[in-house]
Amino acid sequence: MTDDDDVDGLAAEYVVGSLDPAERAQVAARCRTDVTLREAIGDWERRLGTLADGVPGIEPPAPPAHLYSTIAKRIWGQGGASIERAEATPLRRSARRWRGLAVGAGALAACLALIVVWLFQNSPGPPTAFVAELHRSAAGPTADESARAAGPPGFVVSLDLAAHTIKITPVTVRPAPRRSYQLWLTQGGSAAPSSLGVVSQSEPTTWAWRTLATPADLVNATLSVSLEPEGGSPTEMPSGPIIFIGKLVPATP
């Protein structure tokens, strides 16, 4: 068999469709450079094309209107009959779509997990340190002690829950002979303050913190200093005027 016969036979198989996909791809690639093969394929297409012209066209009948609903009922039950035909998509396209959605959802879930971990690791816990500036109240100052909250505080209080200590430092307070300053704590808007003790008028006072209060209870709790008889109030409530007042706030690191 000559080379021409090989080319002619290969062209015939190509036109008839008897080659497998790999062979067809090889022939299509060879046609770009092999003029003889390309012309042989054209000859076979012209020969066989005339045969197809004499065959009447056949149009397949349309499926019955009830066929889709019948199939849907068998697959999905009675609820499947209400599914619109337009919702059916080729399996391969649907698979690609759902694969893309799955990948996107997985990536989103991973990002959300990282965000949650970051927030958990970086979110501040309950405060363990508080401060309060106690300024003169409207009820207590005398005529020569009329400084209000806009001025410097009378006392500065620092509370360290980790160290279980509270420190009260006098700043602008004036000594009161034969009188005592007493510190009170009022939590959560309670009307009943509790005494923390008598504080020094001239130097810092540090106590052990034994009050049973959670950090949440201490945020914006009120500290006040009353002017009492020497040694402190004779009752469990302030007996003299409230001279200084302020609120506990979490200390800035």
Secondary structure as GFF3:
##gff-version 3
##sequence-region A 1 253
A	DSSP	alpha_helix	3	16	.	.	.	ID=ss1
A	DSSP	alpha_helix	21	31	.	.	.	ID=ss2
A	DSSP	alpha_helix	35	53	.	.	.	ID=ss3
A	DSSP	alpha_helix	67	76	.	.	.	ID=ss4
A	DSSP	three_ten_helix	78	82	.	.	.	ID=ss5
A	DSSP	three_ten_helix	85	87	.	.	.	ID=ss6
A	DSSP	alpha_helix	91	122	.	.	.	ID=ss7
A	DSSP	beta_strand	129	136	.	.	.	ID=ss8
A	DSSP	beta_strand	155	160	.	.	.	ID=ss9
A	DSSP	beta_strand	165	170	.	.	.	ID=ss10
A	DSSP	beta_strand	179	186	.	.	.	ID=ss11
A	DSSP	beta_strand	194	199	.	.	.	ID=ss12
A	DSSP	beta_strand	205	208	.	.	.	ID=ss13
A	DSSP	alpha_helix	215	218	.	.	.	ID=ss14
A	DSSP	beta_strand	222	229	.	.	.	ID=ss15
A	DSSP	beta_strand	242	247	.	.	.	ID=ss16
A	DSSP	beta_strand	249	250	.	.	.	ID=ss17
###
